[in-house]
Amino acid sequence: MTKTFAPSLQIAACSLAIAALTSCAGSDSAGGASTMDASSAGSGGTAGMSATSVPASEGHTATAGSGGVQPVAGSGETGGSSPTGGSSSNGGSTGGASGGMSRAGGFSAAGGASGGAPNTGGFSAIGGVTTAGGASGGSSAKGGTTAAGGTTTTGGATNSGGSTGGSKPLGGGGSTAGGATSAGSSTHTGQWKVMMLGNSITGSTCYPQVLSEQLIAGNHTNFQFVGTVTNNQSCGANAPSVKTEGHGGYGVTYLPSTSTRGKCDKQPQGCGSYAELQTWAAEACDIVLMHFATNDVWDGRATTEILSSFVAVITEFRKDNPNVIFFVSKIIKLNPSGCGSCLTNVAALAAALTPAWATTNSTPSSPVYIIDHYDSGVDPSTDTADGVHPNLTGATKMATTSYNALVASGYF
């Protein structure tokens, strides 16, 4: 960390009424700026389990079960976390003028208010400005001593994961946290409502259940999976049934209100609609893990159309919860029989989901992260049942990638 002090000269001229004397006084004021960046990666374990069941077909006749793959998060990068709550201006200096600013992709509006514990919580590595989080986690009301004002002892701790507004931020580029704002951008109490959103890779494989198992085994238990679909595959004795919004055969490009896709006749229930998107958003979840677009890639939809649909989904969820946190997956590779362009199409989509895209579509209270399931090690030839749907080995690789991203984010 470096600090730069820029003196300014203020000249005051004072005239005395009785004596014709002139005195000049100069004072310096210093403004401090701090620059920091940091990264950390969470780690997750895998669990051995029994054989997985093969999901039903998603409406593509080329294979027995197809379409619906969902990517999983890669290793997370923690952008902008500060082990000591940021820099302080001489511990207990009043005003905290040089302690409350962070230039690593955003800044925390709190921290330097008094006491000089500037960047505790609410720090953003890339994704914009965060105005909360540092409010309770970075400053002390006392402000006169380093114990109360210059440390993270008072207010939200940097490792609290956002529950008190002082969580450890995630961002700073990389495969997992491209351009997201900090975990402490809004105060959260109670369990985290987590929605796994996507197609049959989410709705009918072991991926969600193994992720739940890994989180619980890692003592990350302050969450509840929500949705209208029950995932109860045979994924091992310790992999509980969970709720998701994984819908076989669905395409994300069917969901926007402005979708130009015609009626889907692949399956009786259709392939998704704006009305269904509104229903999912109304659940007002806190975190969304979205592994969508397998069927869109399979259908040859343009990458730009898929990205636009992702934005439409995020926008709809924010109508019901402006603080919703999105983890958008680079979906796993797919290579079903009869689709010669699938590997090329999915590679193009993965390349387009960059940290800059995440930053552009983040807000201070609703960050967007990228989970790199594309490079999570899932091999369509050995880790899927049909070139699309992951078997237990593939599902475990996906779950581990998502686990690492969630733990690195520090939310719970």
Secondary structure, DSSP 8 states (H G I E B T S, - for coil): --B------EEEEEE-SSS--EEEEEE------B------------------------S-TTSSS-S------------S--TTSS--STTT-SS-TTTS---SSS-BSSSSSSSS-TTSS---SSS--B-SSHHHHS--SS-SSHHHHSSSSSSS-TTSTTTTS------SBTTTBTT---TTSS---S-EEEEEEESHHHHSSSHHHHHHHHHHHTT---EEEE-SEEE-----TT---EEEEE-TT--GGG-STT-------SSTT-S--HHHHHHHHTT--SEEEEE--HHHHHTT--HHHHHHHHHHHHHHHHHH-TT-EEEEEE------TT-TTHHHHHHHHHHH--HHHHHHT--SSS-EEEEE-TTSS--TTTSBSSSSSB-HHHHHHHHHHHHHHHHHHT--
